Amino acid sequence: MGKPRGRERLLNCDACGRRVPRDKAISFSRATVYSTDMKTSDDVRLMTWRDSHYCPSCAKSLKIYEKKKEQAIRRSERERNSGGGGGRFGPND
């Protein structure tokens, strides 16, 4: 199956309202939990998922999306700061 040809459907950005092609928009799912906050067995929880679509500029400013190069830089900084061991135990354990 190849790429679909022709004009892509347009979506509205949830932050600024800009019309963006569907393949260029960044999709983001957010969970919302509604609870009665009762500490008994009568506690009722409802979890709903909401899909949001953002244009690239809004997604970048909301820290949802960043360039691959920036992701690699952040990942390497995180590994360098953690000591690079990656395990739970020290070198002697």
SERO-4910 file (N, C-alpha, C, O; in steps of 0.05 Angstrom, whole numbers):
BEGIN
 pado doro    nc1    nc2    nc3   cac1   cac2   cac3    cc1    cc2    cc3    oc1    oc2    oc3
  Met    A     17    -24      0      0      0      0     17     25      0     34     28     18
  Gly    A     14     42    -19     30     66    -21     17     90     -8     -2     87      7
  Lys    A     29    113    -13     18    137     -2     -8    144    -16    -11    139    -40
  Pro    A    -27    156     -1    -51    165    -15    -45    190    -32    -30    208    -24
  Arg    A    -56    190    -55    -50    212    -74    -73    233    -73    -96    226    -66
  Gly    A    -66    257    -80    -87    277    -81    -86    295    -56    -67    295    -41
  Arg    A   -106    311    -53   -108    331    -32   -115    317     -6   -134    302     -4
  Glu    A   -100    324     15   -105    313     42   -127    329     56   -129    353     52
  Arg    A   -143    316     72   -164    329     87   -152    349    107   -131    343    119
  Leu    A   -166    371    111   -156    392    129   -168    389    157   -192    382    160
  Leu    A   -152    394    178   -161    394    205   -157    422    217   -140    437    208
  Asn    A   -172    428    238   -168    454    252   -150    449    276   -153    429    290
  Cys    A   -130    467    280   -113    465    303   -129    472    328   -144    492    328
  Asp    A   -126    457    349   -142    462    373   -132    486    389   -147    496    406
  Ala    A   -108    495    384    -98    518    398   -103    545    384   -113    564    397
  Cys    A    -97    546    358    -99    572    344   -121    572    323   -129    594    313
  Gly    A   -131    549    315   -153    548    295   -143    547    266   -159    547    248
  Arg    A   -117    546    262   -106    544    235   -114    518    221   -115    498    234
  Arg    A   -119    520    195   -126    496    180   -101    482    170    -85    495    156
  Val    A    -97    457    178    -72    442    172    -79    416    158    -99    404    166
  Pro    A    -64    408    138    -69    381    126    -66    359    147    -49    361    165
  Arg    A    -82    338    145    -82    317    165    -55    304    169    -48    296    191
  Asp    A    -40    300    147    -14    287    150      7    304    162     28    294    171
  Lys    A      3    331    163     22    349    175     15    355    204     32    363    219
  Ala    A    -10    352    212    -19    358    239     -8    338    259     -4    314    252
  Ile    A     -2    347    283      8    330    305    -16    322    322    -30    339    333
  Ser    A    -21    296    325    -43    286    341    -32    280    369    -11    269    372
  Phe    A    -48    287    389    -41    283    417    -65    274    432    -86    287    431
  Ser    A    -62    251    446    -84    240    462    -80    247    492    -58    244    502
  Arg    A   -101    256    505    -99    264    533   -121    249    548   -144    249    539
  Ala    A   -114    237    570   -133    223    587   -143    241    609   -127    256    621
  Thr    A   -169    241    614   -181    255    636   -195    235    654   -211    218    645
  Val    A   -189    236    680   -201    217    699   -220    232    717   -213    252    730
  Tyr    A   -245    223    718   -265    233    736   -269    213    758   -273    189    752
  Ser    A   -268    222    783   -270    203    805   -288    216    827   -290    240    829
  Thr    A   -301    198    842   -317    208    865   -300    214    889   -310    225    909
  Asp    A   -275    205    889   -256    210    911   -266    198    937   -259    209    959
  Met    A   -281    177    936   -289    163    960   -270    140    966   -262    126    948
  Lys    A   -262    137    991   -242    117    998   -256     90   1005   -245     73   1018
  Thr    A   -280     87    996   -295     62   1001   -297     46    976   -286     54    955
  Ser    A   -311     24    977   -315      8    953   -334     20    933   -337     10    911
  Asp    A   -347     42    941   -366     56    923   -353     75    905   -366     90    890
  Asp    A   -326     76    905   -311     95    888   -316     89    859   -313     66    850
  Val    A   -324    110    844   -330    107    816   -309    123    800   -306    147    805
  Arg    A   -296    110    781   -277    124    764   -285    122    735   -293    101    726
  Leu    A   -282    144    721   -288    144    692   -264    157    678   -256    179    685
  Met    A   -253    143    659   -230    153    644   -239    158    615   -248    139    602
  Thr    A   -235    182    606   -241    188    578   -216    198    564   -200    212    576
  Trp    A   -214    191    539   -192    200    522   -201    220    502   -222    217    490
  Arg    A   -186    241    498   -193    262    480   -169    266    460   -147    270    469
  Asp    A   -175    264    435   -155    268    414   -154    298    406   -175    309    400
  Ser    A   -131    309    407   -127    337    399   -108    338    375    -90    321    372
  His    A   -113    357    357    -96    360    334    -84    388    334    -99    408    338
  Tyr    A    -58    390    331    -44    416    332    -28    420    307    -18    401    294
  Cys    A    -25    445    299     -7    452    277     22    450    288     25    451    313
  Pro    A     42    447    271     69    444    281     79    466    299     94    461    319
  Ser    A     72    491    294     82    513    310     70    513    338     83    519    358
  Cys    A     44    507    340     31    506    366     41    482    382     45    483    406
  Ala    A     45    459    369     54    435    382     82    439    393     89    430    415
  Lys    A     99    454    378    126    460    388    125    479    411    140    475    430
  Ser    A    108    499    411    107    518    433     94    506    458    100    515    480
  Leu    A     77    486    454     64    472    477     81    449    487     73    434    505
  Lys    A    105    445    476    124    424    483    114    396    478    121    377    493
  Ile    A     96    393    458     86    367    451    104    354    430    107    330    429
  Tyr    A    116    371    414    131    361    391    157    377    389    158    401    394
  Glu    A    179    362    383    204    376    378    219    361    356    213    338    350
  Lys    A    238    374    343    252    362    321    269    338    331    276    337    354
  Lys    A    274    320    312    289    296    319    316    302    330    326    289    348
  Lys    A    329    323    319    356    330    328    355    340    357    372    333    373
  Glu    A    335    356    364    332    365    391    325    342    410    334    342    433
  Gln    A    309    323    401    304    300    418    329    284    423    333    275    446
  Ala    A    346    281    403    371    266    407    390    281    426    403    268    443
  Ile    A    391    308    424    408    323    443    398    320    471    414    316    489
  Arg    A    372    322    475    360    320    502    365    292    514    371    289    537
  Arg    A    362    271    497    366    244    506    395    239    514    401    227    534
  Ser    A    414    250    498    443    247    505    450    262    531    466    252    547
  Glu    A    438    285    535    443    300    560    431    285    584    444    284    605
  Arg    A    408    272    581    396    257    602    414    233    609    417    227    633
  Glu    A    424    219    589    442    196    594    468    205    607    478    191    625
  Arg    A    479    227    599    503    237    611    499    245    640    517    240    657
  Asn    A    476    257    647    471    265    675    465    242    693    469    243    717
  Ser    A    454    220    682    447    198    699    470    180    705    468    161    720
  Gly    A    493    185    693    517    169    698    521    148    677    543    135    677
  Gly    A    503    144    659    506    125    638    504     96    645    506     79    627
  Gly    A    501     89    670    499     61    679    473     48    669    473     26    659
  Gly    A    452     62    673    426     52    663    413     31    681    390     24    677
  Gly    A    427     21    701    416      1    719    408     13    745    412     36    751
  Arg    A    395     -4    761    386      5    787    408      4    808    408     19    827
  Phe    A    427    -14    804    448    -19    823    473     -5    816    478      1    792
  Gly    A    491     -1    835    517     12    831    536     -7    817    529    -30    811
  Pro    A    560      2    812    580    -15    798    589    -39    814    598    -59    802
  Asn    A    588    -38    841    597    -59    858    576    -80    863    583   -101    874
  Asp    A    551    -75    857    529    -94    863    525   -115    841    508   -132    843
***
